[in-house]
Amino acid sequence: MINSTISTPRKHLAVFALLAGTLGLAACQTTPTSPVMQRANSTYETTGLGKTKVQAQQNALNSAKKSCGVRQPIVINDSVKFNGMLDERTGRMVEQAGSVLGAVLGTRTPNLSRDDDYEYTINFRCQ
């Protein structure tokens, strides 16, 4: 009986330490950044990759923000390239048909998208 009252604070401490460690590791995780190349006239270039266009844009902008530090990245020009197995429209139709078929048959939908389907390249300046 005495051991259980003594070990209770230890249990709480152990649980707290585990939670703190987990949160600490989660805070260390960052989105992958792409290399940033310096170009002429204090401009930079980086490319973000992602399964979606928005994700690729966010990855590129995160790299730009990290590169600029306390200053803001100002995008000079940008371009998006789709690198998927199928073209965008066909890929969407196949995934939609697969999800409908999967819902009817109760099977898992195959995922055709990859982490590098979209490539978003930006040229920017830190200001």
N, C-alpha and C positions, 0 to 999 in steps of 0.2 A: 504494500500500500504506500509506504513512504517512497519507494523507488519510482512509482508512477507520478507522484507529485513533484519529485525532483527532476524527472526526465521531461515533464511537460514543457518547462521553459526551454529545454534543449531542443525539443521537437519543434517548437515555434521558431527558435533561432535557426534551426536547420532548414525549415520551410522558407523562412525569410531570406536566408542566404541563397537558397536555390532560386527563388523568384528574382532576387537582385541580380544573380548571375545570368539568368535567362534574359532579363530586360537589358542588361549590359551588353550581351551578345547581339540582341536584336537591334540595339541602338548603333552597333558597329557596322551592321549591314548597310550597304549603300547600293544605289543603282549602278550598274556597270558604266564606266565612262569611256569614251572613245578618245584616241589620241587627238590632240589639238595641234595643228601645224601653223606656224607663223608664216604669213605671206608679206608681200611688200606693203608699204604705207601703213604699218601698224594694224594690219588686218589679220584675222585668223580664220582657219577652216577646220570644221569637224563634221563627222558623220554619225548619226544615231541609227541604230538598227532596232527593229521591233516586229512583233506579230501583226500589229495594226499600224496604220499611218500615224495615229495620235501617239502611240507608244514610241515610235521612232522619233517623232518630233520632240517629245518630252526628253528622251535620252540625249538627243543632240543639244537641246537647250540646257539640260543639266550639266553637260560637259562644258558648255560655253560659260555658264554661271560659275562653275568651279574654277575655270581658267581665269575669269575676270576678278575673282575675289570679291572685294567690297564694291567694285564698280559694276555697272550694269552692261550686259552684252546688247549691242545694237546690231540687229541682223541687216546686212547689206543686201544679200540675195540668198535665195534658197531653191532647192530642187528636191523632188521626191521621185524615187525609182522603185518600181515593184519588181521583186525577184522571185516570186512564187513559182511553184511547179506548173500551175495553170495560170491563164490570165485572170485578172481580178474578178471579172464578171462570171466566168465559168467556174472559178473556185468557189464563189459565193453560192452559185446555184447547186453545185455538187454538195457543199456542206449543208445547205438548207434541205435538199432532198434526203441526204443521209440522216439529218436530225428528225425529219418527219417519219422516215422509214424506221429509225431507231425507236421513236416513240410508239409506233404501231406494233412493232415486233418485240419491244422491250429489250433491245440490245443497245450496246454502247455505240455512240456515234464516232466514226473515225475522224481524227483531227488532221487536216491537211496543212494547217498553218505551221510555220516555223518561226523561230526567234529572229530570223534575218529576212523575212518576206519583204519588209519595207526598209528602204534606205533613204534617210533624210539628211541632205548635205546643206550646211549653212556656211556662209562667209559672214563674219561679224567683226565688230570693233568694240573694244571695252571703253566705256565712257562714264 
